Amino acid sequence: MQDFFRIQEGQEESAYQVAYASCKRRVTNLHYESRLQAHIDYNAKFLLRRVNKEEARQMTLTREQYI
């Protein structure tokens, strides 16, 4: 990544804050998307039915089902 983007002199702190906020948002999104994918995978593998993301958002799984 450093090959493509360079930080201007004096902008290091601002760049760090932007990168931190971006990473925090992406990690949160990663957890949300993996939860949805776990619901979809569980339904496909164990219940033998197809579920889209809209349906998966309304579902809850137990700890044992996630594992």
RARALIN-V127151 format. One record per residue. N is the residue number from 0. RES is the residue in three letters. SS is DSSP state (alpha for helix, beta for strand, coil for the rest). PSI is psi in degrees with one decimal (NA if undefined). Layout:
BEGIN
n-><N | N>
res-><RES | RES>
ss-><SS | SS>
psi-><PSI | PSI>
END
This chain:
BEGIN
n-><0 | 1 | 2 | 3 | 4 | 5 | 6 | 7 | 8 | 9 | 10 | 11 | 12 | 13 | 14 | 15 | 16 | 17 | 18 | 19 | 20 | 21 | 22 | 23 | 24 | 25 | 26 | 27 | 28 | 29 | 30 | 31 | 32 | 33 | 34 | 35 | 36 | 37 | 38 | 39 | 40 | 41 | 42 | 43 | 44 | 45 | 46 | 47 | 48 | 49 | 50 | 51 | 52 | 53 | 54 | 55 | 56 | 57 | 58 | 59 | 60 | 61 | 62 | 63 | 64 | 65 | 66>
res-><MET | GLN | ASP | PHE | PHE | ARG | ILE | GLN | GLU | GLY | GLN | GLU | GLU | SER | ALA | TYR | GLN | VAL | ALA | TYR | ALA | SER | CYS | LYS | ARG | ARG | VAL | THR | ASN | LEU | HIS | TYR | GLU | SER | ARG | LEU | GLN | ALA | HIS | ILE | ASP | TYR | ASN | ALA | LYS | PHE | LEU | LEU | ARG | ARG | VAL | ASN | LYS | GLU | GLU | ALA | ARG | GLN | MET | THR | LEU | THR | ARG | GLU | GLN | TYR | ILE>
ss-><coil | coil | coil | coil | coil | coil | coil | coil | coil | coil | coil | alpha | alpha | alpha | alpha | alpha | alpha | alpha | alpha | alpha | alpha | alpha | alpha | alpha | alpha | alpha | alpha | alpha | alpha | alpha | alpha | alpha | alpha | alpha | alpha | alpha | alpha | alpha | alpha | alpha | alpha | alpha | alpha | alpha | alpha | coil | coil | coil | coil | coil | coil | coil | alpha | alpha | alpha | alpha | alpha | coil | coil | coil | coil | coil | alpha | alpha | alpha | alpha | coil>
psi-><-33.7 | -16.4 | -25.3 | -31.4 | 135.6 | 143.9 | 131.9 | 151.9 | 132.4 | -5.2 | 12.1 | -45.5 | -42.4 | -42.0 | -39.0 | -43.3 | -41.1 | -44.8 | -40.7 | -46.3 | -40.7 | -44.1 | -41.3 | -43.7 | -41.1 | -38.1 | -41.7 | -44.8 | -37.0 | -44.2 | -42.4 | -47.9 | -36.9 | -33.3 | -45.7 | -42.4 | -33.9 | -39.0 | -43.6 | -44.8 | -41.3 | -45.1 | -38.4 | -41.3 | -45.1 | -33.5 | -6.0 | 46.6 | 155.5 | 133.2 | 134.2 | 176.0 | -35.4 | -41.9 | -38.1 | -30.2 | -27.2 | -7.2 | 157.3 | 142.9 | 152.9 | 169.4 | -42.7 | -36.7 | -36.5 | -38.4 | NA>
END
